Amino acid sequence: MSRFFYALWGIGLISLSLAGCTAANTGQTNPSEAPLQATQALVTDTPAVTATPEPPTATPEPLAARVNDVAISEADFIREVARFELAHQQQGQALPNPDEYLPQVLDSMILEELIVQSAGVQGLAVLPADVDVVYQQSVDAMGGPEAFAKFLTDNLYTEEEYRTDLERSLLVSAVQNVIISQVPTTAEQVHARQILVSSREQADSLYQQLQSGSDFATLAEQFSQDNNTRFNGGDLDWFPRGTLIDPTLEDALFALEPNQYTAVIETFLGFHILQLVEKQADRELTQQARVALQDKYLHNWRQGLIQNAVIERFVP
């Protein structure tokens, strides 16, 4: 972590002194000298002029990041790191390597800032009354003001900081609800089966057996290593695009006609063969499928925010 250094600047004061002159006393007044004496008196009586000191230049606050010209202070980052570490300690979990979780904490703060900015662009705002309601719910959930005050202290929050976090959380929820509301309730869907094995050699052998007329479901029950589906013949049920782990699988599957199967496809999970059982152009999404699509929409939207933003990272 960076240390904070502050410089104190001393400012000198400059005093200006003006000397006066006195006319000789000859008993007679020289008319030409009278105005001079009057002028000298005015000068002598003028107080010394003091230079007005310029205010010291404020020391810039150290930053952890800058997101589209919005600063994330290093102090806020340090507090978030402390809360992350405290949460692990409270849950009895070992901390991961700092090289792993420090960037994760900062990335989380950057993403939150991007979403809050997006809420502003979309004209979304949170009313103070809404924050008050959720704040009071938090107090009640903790067992009252005294217990809640202890919670704030234990989790390194002031009341103002907690309210600010609540407001930002409500904004994040509001804008993300707008995004997931765009997910349709119906979509093109397929009903499919899968065989998954760990070696190319075995996958090629099973593919040859399929070409020789072997039953797909029977081979899946015997050889597939996907324990979620093997016992029902590799049945993946109905699903839309955007739910499989690899777009390559979906592209190959959606291009098939019923009862056709793909060639062997390799992903990080292993080697797949997929069979299309049936297809519908506009089928109602199950709750599970809609949630999966909502997650996909949110992921893509967040990635778009990151890719289109100007982000500067200064720590860790």
C-alpha positions in Angstrom: 0.0 0.0 0.0 1.1 3.5 -0.6 2.0 5.8 2.3 0.7 9.3 2.5 3.1 12.2 2.6 2.1 15.7 3.2 4.3 18.8 2.9 3.9 21.9 5.0 4.9 25.1 3.3 6.0 28.2 5.2 5.1 31.6 3.9 7.3 34.6 4.6 5.8 38.0 5.2 7.6 41.0 3.6 7.3 44.4 5.4 7.9 47.6 3.5 9.2 50.7 5.4 9.0 54.1 3.9 11.3 56.9 5.4 10.1 60.5 5.7 12.0 63.8 5.3 11.7 67.0 7.6 12.1 70.5 6.2 14.7 72.8 7.9 13.2 75.3 10.4 14.5 78.8 9.3 11.8 80.7 11.0 10.3 81.4 7.6 8.0 79.3 5.6 8.9 78.7 2.1 5.7 78.4 0.2 7.3 75.8 -2.1 8.0 73.6 1.0 4.5 73.5 2.5 3.0 71.0 0.1 6.1 68.8 0.4 5.7 68.7 4.2 2.1 67.7 3.9 2.9 65.0 1.5 5.6 63.7 3.8 3.2 63.5 6.7 0.8 61.5 4.7 3.5 59.0 3.7 4.9 58.8 7.2 1.4 58.0 8.7 0.6 55.2 6.2 0.9 51.8 7.9 3.4 49.3 6.6 2.1 47.2 3.8 2.1 43.4 4.4 2.0 41.0 1.4 -1.1 38.8 1.4 0.0 35.2 1.6 -1.2 32.8 -1.1 -3.1 29.8 0.3 -1.0 26.6 0.2 -1.6 24.2 -2.7 -3.6 21.2 -1.6 -1.8 17.9 -1.8 -3.6 15.7 -4.4 -5.4 12.8 -2.8 -3.8 9.5 -3.8 -5.9 7.5 -6.2 -6.5 3.8 -6.6 -8.2 4.2 -10.0 -9.9 6.6 -12.3 -13.0 5.5 -14.2 -14.1 7.8 -17.0 -12.6 10.7 -15.1 -14.3 9.7 -11.8 -11.7 9.1 -9.1 -11.7 6.1 -6.8 -9.5 7.2 -3.8 -6.8 5.0 -2.4 -8.4 5.5 1.0 -11.7 4.0 -0.2 -9.8 1.1 -1.8 -7.9 0.4 1.5 -11.2 0.3 3.4 -12.7 -2.1 0.9 -9.7 -4.3 1.2 -9.9 -4.3 5.0 -13.6 -5.2 4.8 -12.8 -8.1 2.4 -10.2 -9.4 4.7 -12.5 -8.9 7.7 -15.3 -10.9 6.0 -13.0 -13.8 5.5 -11.8 -13.7 9.1 -15.4 -13.6 10.4 -16.4 -16.6 8.2 -13.3 -18.5 9.3 -11.9 -18.6 5.8 -8.3 -18.4 4.9 -7.3 -15.4 2.8 -6.2 -16.0 -0.8 -2.9 -14.6 -2.1 -3.0 -10.8 -2.0 -1.9 -10.8 -5.6 -5.3 -12.4 -6.4 -7.7 -10.6 -4.1 -6.3 -7.0 -4.3 -7.0 -6.8 -8.1 -10.4 -8.4 -7.5 -11.4 -5.8 -4.9 -10.4 -3.0 -7.2 -12.1 -4.6 -10.2 -15.3 -4.8 -8.2 -15.1 -1.2 -7.2 -14.5 -0.2 -10.8 -17.4 -2.2 -12.1 -19.7 -0.7 -9.4 -18.7 2.8 -10.5 -19.3 2.0 -14.1 -22.8 0.7 -13.3 -23.6 3.8 -11.2 -22.5 6.0 -14.1 -24.7 4.0 -16.4 -27.6 4.6 -14.1 -27.0 8.3 -14.4 -26.9 8.1 -18.2 -30.2 6.3 -18.1 -31.8 8.9 -15.8 -32.2 6.5 -12.9 -32.0 7.9 -9.4 -32.6 6.7 -5.8 -34.8 8.8 -3.6 -33.5 9.6 -0.1 -36.8 8.1 1.3 -35.9 4.8 -0.4 -32.5 4.8 1.3 -34.1 5.6 4.6 -36.4 2.6 4.2 -33.6 0.1 3.5 -31.4 1.7 6.2 -34.2 1.1 8.8 -34.6 -2.4 7.5 -30.9 -3.0 8.2 -31.2 -1.5 11.7 -34.2 -3.8 12.4 -32.4 -6.8 11.0 -29.5 -6.3 13.3 -31.7 -6.0 16.4 -32.0 -2.3 16.9 -29.8 0.9 16.9 -27.3 -0.3 19.5 -26.6 -3.6 17.8 -26.5 -1.8 14.4 -24.0 0.7 15.7 -21.8 -2.2 16.7 -22.2 -3.7 13.3 -21.1 -0.5 11.6 -18.0 -0.3 13.9 -17.1 -3.9 13.5 -17.3 -3.6 9.7 -15.4 -0.3 9.4 -18.4 1.8 8.4 -19.5 5.2 9.5 -23.3 5.8 9.2 -22.7 8.2 6.3 -20.5 5.6 4.5 -23.1 2.9 5.0 -25.9 5.1 3.6 -23.7 6.0 0.6 -23.1 2.3 0.0 -26.9 1.6 0.3 -27.7 4.3 -2.3 -25.1 2.9 -4.7 -26.4 -0.7 -4.2 -29.9 0.4 -4.9 -28.8 2.2 -8.1 -26.9 -0.9 -9.2 -30.0 -3.0 -8.6 -32.2 -0.6 -10.5 -30.1 -0.4 -13.6 -29.5 -4.1 -13.7 -33.2 -4.7 -13.4 -33.6 -2.6 -16.5 -31.1 -4.8 -18.4 -32.7 -8.1 -17.4 -36.2 -6.9 -18.2 -35.0 -6.9 -21.8 -34.7 -10.7 -21.7 -37.7 -12.2 -23.7 -40.1 -14.7 -22.2 -40.0 -16.9 -25.4 -37.1 -17.9 -27.7 -36.0 -20.4 -30.2 -35.1 -23.5 -28.3 -33.8 -27.0 -28.8 -34.2 -30.3 -27.0 -30.9 -32.2 -27.1 -28.8 -35.0 -25.7 -25.1 -35.1 -25.0 -22.2 -37.5 -24.6 -19.1 -36.1 -22.9 -15.8 -38.0 -22.5 -12.3 -37.0 -21.6 -10.3 -38.4 -24.5 -10.4 -37.8 -28.3 -9.8 -41.5 -28.9 -12.9 -42.5 -27.0 -15.0 -39.8 -28.5 -14.0 -40.8 -32.0 -14.8 -44.4 -31.2 -18.3 -43.5 -29.9 -18.9 -41.3 -33.0 -18.1 -44.3 -35.2 -20.6 -46.4 -33.3 -23.2 -43.8 -33.8 -22.5 -43.8 -37.5 -22.9 -47.6 -37.4 -26.4 -47.3 -36.0 -25.9 -47.4 -32.2 -28.5 -45.7 -30.1 -27.3 -42.3 -28.8 -29.1 -42.5 -25.4 -27.7 -46.0 -24.8 -24.2 -44.9 -25.5 -24.6 -41.8 -23.2 -25.8 -44.0 -20.3 -22.8 -46.3 -20.8 -20.0 -43.9 -21.5 -20.8 -40.3 -20.8 -18.9 -38.6 -18.0 -21.5 -35.9 -17.5 -23.1 -37.3 -14.3 -25.9 -34.7 -14.4 -27.3 -36.3 -17.6 -25.8 -39.7 -18.2 -28.4 -41.6 -16.2 -31.3 -40.2 -18.4 -29.5 -41.0 -21.7 -27.6 -37.7 -21.9 -30.9 -35.6 -21.9 -30.2 -31.9 -21.7 -33.9 -31.0 -21.9 -35.0 -27.8 -23.7 -32.8 -24.6 -23.7 -32.3 -21.5 -25.8 -29.1 -20.0 -27.2 -26.8 -18.5 -24.6 -27.0 -21.2 -22.0 -24.3 -23.7 -23.0 -20.7 -23.2 -21.8 -19.3 -22.8 -25.3 -20.9 -21.0 -28.3 -19.3 -23.6 -30.6 -21.6 -26.3 -29.2 -24.7 -24.1 -29.7 -23.8 -23.2 -33.2 -23.3 -26.8 -34.2 -26.5 -28.0 -32.4 -28.8 -25.3 -33.7 -27.7 -26.0 -37.2 -29.0 -29.7 -37.0 -32.3 -31.2 -37.9 -34.0 -33.6 -35.5 -32.2 -36.9 -34.8 -29.0 -35.6 -36.3 -25.8 -35.4 -34.2 -22.7 -33.3 -34.3 -19.1 -34.3 -35.0 -16.8 -34.5 -32.0 -16.3 -31.0 -30.5 -13.6 -30.2 -28.0 -14.0 -27.7 -25.1 -12.2 -27.2 -21.8 -14.6 -29.8 -20.3 -13.6 -32.5 -22.7 -15.0 -34.0 -26.0 -18.7 -33.6 -26.8 -21.1 -35.2 -29.2 -24.6 -33.6 -29.2 -27.8 -34.9 -30.7 -30.8 -32.7 -31.6 -34.0 -34.4 -30.5 -36.4 -31.6 -31.5 -36.5 -27.8 -32.1 -39.1 -25.0 -31.7 -38.8 -21.5 -33.2 -40.7 -19.7 -30.4 -41.0 -21.7 -27.1 -41.8 -20.2 -23.7 -38.7 -20.1 -21.5 -38.6 -22.1 -18.3 -37.8 -20.1 -15.1 -34.3 -21.7 -15.0 -33.6 -20.9 -18.7 -34.8 -17.3 -18.2 -32.5 -16.8 -15.2 -29.6 -18.3 -17.2 -30.3 -15.8 -20.1 -30.6 -12.9 -17.6 -27.1 -13.8 -16.3 -25.8 -13.9 -19.8 -27.3 -10.5 -20.7 -25.9 -9.0 -17.5 -22.4 -10.5 -18.2 -22.4 -9.2 -21.8 -23.6 -5.8 -20.7 -21.0 -5.4 -18.0 -18.3 -6.5 -20.4 -19.5 -3.8 -22.8 -19.3 -1.1 -20.0 -15.7 -2.2 -19.3 -14.6 -2.3 -22.9 -16.0 1.1 -23.7 -14.7 2.8 -20.6 -11.5 4.7 -20.0 -10.0 3.0 -16.9 -6.7 3.9 -15.2 -5.5 1.6 -12.4 -2.9 2.9 -9.9 -2.9 0.1 -7.3 -2.1 -2.5 -6.2 
